[in-house]
Amino acid sequence: MTSKNRLIEIRWHGRGGQGAVTSAELVAQAAISEGKYAQAFPSFGPERRGAPVLAFVRISSQEPIRIRAEIAQPDIVVVLDPRLLSIVNVLSGLKENGIVVINTRKSLEDTEAQFKTKCKLAKVDATSIAREILGIPITNTTMIGALVRATGVVDLESLVEPLNRRFGRLAERNINAMRKAYEETQVKEWGSDQARG
C-alpha cells in the first residue's frame, strides 16, 4: 500500500460525534507534513449525533490532487463503529485487494467471515483502548494507529504534531491511544492463515 506514485483514497465510516472527520483531517495533515499532497473532507447531510457519517482522505506522493468528489471506490475503508456493518455497506466500491481497518472485539477469523470480498483485513479493539487511555469510547485516534499499522500510508511519528495541535493538553493521551492501537492491530491478507500483529 505504500506505493510511491499513485493516488490513495481512504473512506472513513463512523457516527456523528465519533471523530471520523477529525481523523481524516489529521491523516491528511500528517501526509502534507511528509511532503505529499493530501485532502480531507466530510460528507454532510442531515446528520445528528450518532447518525452514520462519512469522511474522505486522498493522498498522492507526486502529483497535486485535482479530484474533489466523494470517494466511491476506496483503496482503504476504516470503520470506527462495528455496529455500522448491519446498516451500511461499508465495503461498497472497495477496490479489489483493498484494505478494511475495523474496530471490533471479534477475532480476525470471525470478522473476515462477515465480508464476502477479497480484501486485506486489519482489526483492533479500539473501543477498549479508548476507554482505558482516554476514559471515553471515542475511537478516532486509536483507529488512526490501526490505519497506519495496516497500510503505512503515513509515518506514525508524522501524526504527533497534528495531534498536539488539535488536542492541546489532551494530546498526550490521544498519542498514547494511537500508539497502543498501532501495536495491538492484527492484520491478515485475504485467504491467508497467518495474521501479523
C-alpha positions as CSV (number, residue, x, y, z in Angstrom):
1,M,0.0,0.0,0.0
2,T,2.9,2.3,0.4
3,S,3.1,2.8,-3.4
4,K,5.1,6.0,-4.1
5,N,3.4,7.2,-7.2
6,R,-0.3,6.6,-7.0
7,L,-3.3,8.2,-5.5
8,I,-4.5,6.5,-2.3
9,E,-8.1,7.0,-1.4
10,I,-9.5,6.3,2.1
11,R,-13.1,6.3,3.2
12,W,-13.9,6.6,6.9
13,H,-17.2,5.2,8.3
14,G,-18.3,6.4,11.7
15,R,-21.2,8.0,13.6
16,G,-21.7,11.7,14.4
17,G,-19.5,12.6,17.4
18,Q,-17.0,9.7,17.0
19,G,-14.4,11.8,15.3
20,A,-14.3,10.4,11.7
21,V,-13.9,13.9,10.2
22,T,-11.1,14.8,12.7
23,S,-9.3,11.5,11.9
24,A,-9.4,12.3,8.2
25,E,-8.1,15.8,8.7
26,L,-5.2,14.6,11.0
27,V,-4.1,11.9,8.5
28,A,-4.1,14.5,5.7
29,Q,-2.1,16.9,7.8
30,A,0.5,14.2,8.5
31,A,0.8,13.4,4.8
32,I,1.3,17.1,4.0
33,S,4.0,17.3,6.6
34,E,5.8,14.5,4.8
35,G,5.8,16.5,1.6
36,K,2.8,14.6,0.0
37,Y,-0.3,16.1,-1.5
38,A,-3.4,15.4,0.5
39,Q,-7.0,16.4,1.0
40,A,-9.6,15.5,3.6
41,F,-13.3,16.4,3.7
42,P,-16.6,15.1,5.2
43,S,-19.9,14.1,3.6
44,F,-22.6,16.0,5.4
45,G,-26.3,15.6,5.1
46,P,-28.9,16.0,7.8
47,E,-26.6,14.3,10.3
48,R,-27.1,14.2,14.0
49,R,-25.0,12.8,16.8
50,G,-25.0,9.1,16.4
51,A,-26.1,9.0,12.8
52,P,-23.8,7.4,10.2
53,V,-21.1,9.8,8.9
54,L,-18.6,9.6,6.0
55,A,-15.2,11.3,5.8
56,F,-12.6,11.0,3.0
57,V,-8.9,11.3,2.5
58,R,-6.8,11.4,-0.7
59,I,-3.0,11.2,-0.6
60,S,-0.7,11.5,-3.5
61,S,3.1,11.4,-3.3
62,Q,3.9,13.0,-6.6
63,E,1.1,15.0,-8.1
64,P,-1.4,17.6,-6.9
65,I,-4.9,16.2,-6.3
66,R,-7.5,17.7,-8.7
67,I,-10.5,15.4,-7.8
68,R,-13.0,16.9,-5.4
69,A,-15.8,14.3,-5.5
70,E,-16.6,11.9,-2.7
71,I,-14.7,8.6,-2.8
72,A,-16.8,5.9,-4.3
73,Q,-14.1,3.3,-4.9
74,P,-11.7,3.5,-2.0
75,D,-8.4,1.7,-1.6
76,I,-8.9,1.6,2.2
77,V,-12.0,1.6,4.3
78,V,-11.8,2.5,8.1
79,V,-14.8,1.5,10.3
80,L,-14.9,3.3,13.7
81,D,-18.1,1.6,14.9
82,P,-18.7,-2.1,14.1
83,R,-22.4,-1.7,14.5
84,L,-22.4,0.2,11.2
85,L,-21.9,-3.2,9.4
86,S,-25.6,-4.0,9.9
87,I,-26.9,-0.8,8.5
88,V,-24.3,0.5,6.0
89,N,-22.5,-1.3,3.2
90,V,-19.0,-0.2,4.3
91,L,-17.4,-2.3,1.5
92,S,-19.3,-0.5,-1.3
93,G,-16.9,0.1,-4.1
94,L,-13.9,-1.2,-2.3
95,K,-11.2,-1.9,-4.9
96,E,-10.1,-5.5,-5.3
97,N,-7.5,-6.4,-2.8
98,G,-8.4,-3.2,-0.9
99,I,-7.9,-2.9,2.9
100,V,-10.5,-2.8,5.6
101,V,-9.5,-1.5,9.0
102,I,-12.1,-2.1,11.6
103,N,-12.7,-1.5,15.3
104,T,-14.1,-4.8,16.7
105,R,-13.7,-7.2,19.6
106,K,-14.2,-10.1,17.3
107,S,-11.4,-12.4,16.2
108,L,-9.9,-11.8,12.7
109,E,-11.5,-15.1,11.5
110,D,-15.0,-14.1,12.7
111,T,-14.5,-10.6,11.2
112,E,-13.3,-12.0,7.9
113,A,-16.3,-14.2,7.7
114,Q,-18.6,-11.2,7.7
115,F,-17.1,-9.9,4.4
116,K,-17.7,-11.6,1.1
117,T,-15.0,-9.8,-0.8
118,K,-11.3,-10.2,-1.3
119,C,-9.6,-7.7,1.0
120,K,-6.8,-7.3,3.4
121,L,-8.2,-7.1,6.9
122,A,-6.9,-5.2,10.0
123,K,-8.7,-5.2,13.3
124,V,-8.2,-3.7,16.7
125,D,-10.4,-3.3,19.8
126,A,-10.2,0.4,19.6
127,T,-13.1,1.0,21.9
128,S,-11.4,-0.8,24.8
129,I,-8.1,1.1,24.2
130,A,-10.0,4.4,24.1
131,R,-11.8,3.6,27.4
132,E,-8.6,2.6,29.0
133,I,-6.4,5.6,27.9
134,L,-8.9,8.4,27.2
135,G,-11.6,7.4,29.6
136,I,-14.2,7.7,26.8
137,P,-15.2,5.3,23.9
138,I,-14.2,7.8,21.2
139,T,-12.1,5.8,18.8
140,N,-10.8,8.2,16.2
141,T,-7.2,8.5,17.3
142,T,-7.0,4.8,18.1
143,M,-8.2,4.0,14.6
144,I,-5.5,6.3,13.1
145,G,-3.0,4.0,14.8
146,A,-4.6,0.9,13.3
147,L,-4.7,2.5,9.8
148,V,-1.0,3.3,9.9
149,R,-0.2,-0.2,11.1
150,A,-2.2,-1.8,8.3
151,T,-1.2,0.5,5.5
152,G,1.9,2.6,6.2
153,V,0.1,5.4,4.4
154,V,1.9,7.9,6.6
155,D,4.5,7.5,9.3
156,L,3.2,7.2,12.8
157,E,5.6,9.9,14.0
158,S,4.2,12.4,11.4
159,L,0.9,12.3,13.4
160,V,2.4,13.6,16.6
161,E,2.4,17.3,15.7
162,P,-1.1,17.3,14.2
163,L,-2.4,15.6,17.3
164,N,-0.6,18.1,19.5
165,R,-2.1,21.0,17.6
166,R,-5.6,19.5,17.6
167,F,-5.9,18.2,21.2
168,G,-3.7,20.6,23.2
169,R,-3.4,19.4,26.8
170,L,-5.2,16.1,25.9
171,A,-2.8,15.4,23.1
172,E,-0.5,13.0,25.1
173,R,-3.4,10.7,25.9
174,N,-4.5,10.6,22.3
175,I,-1.0,10.0,21.1
176,N,-0.7,7.1,23.6
177,A,-4.0,5.7,22.4
178,M,-2.8,5.9,18.8
179,R,0.5,4.1,19.6
180,K,-1.2,1.4,21.6
181,A,-3.7,0.7,18.8
182,Y,-0.8,0.6,16.3
183,E,0.9,-2.1,18.5
184,E,-2.3,-4.1,19.0
185,T,-3.7,-4.1,15.5
186,Q,-3.8,-7.5,13.8
187,V,-3.5,-7.7,10.0
188,K,-4.4,-10.6,7.7
189,E,-4.2,-10.9,4.0
190,W,-7.2,-12.3,2.2
191,G,-7.1,-16.1,2.2
192,S,-4.0,-16.3,4.4
193,D,-3.9,-18.4,7.5
194,Q,-1.3,-16.1,9.0
195,A,-2.1,-12.9,10.9
196,R,0.5,-10.4,12.0
197,G,0.2,-8.0,14.8
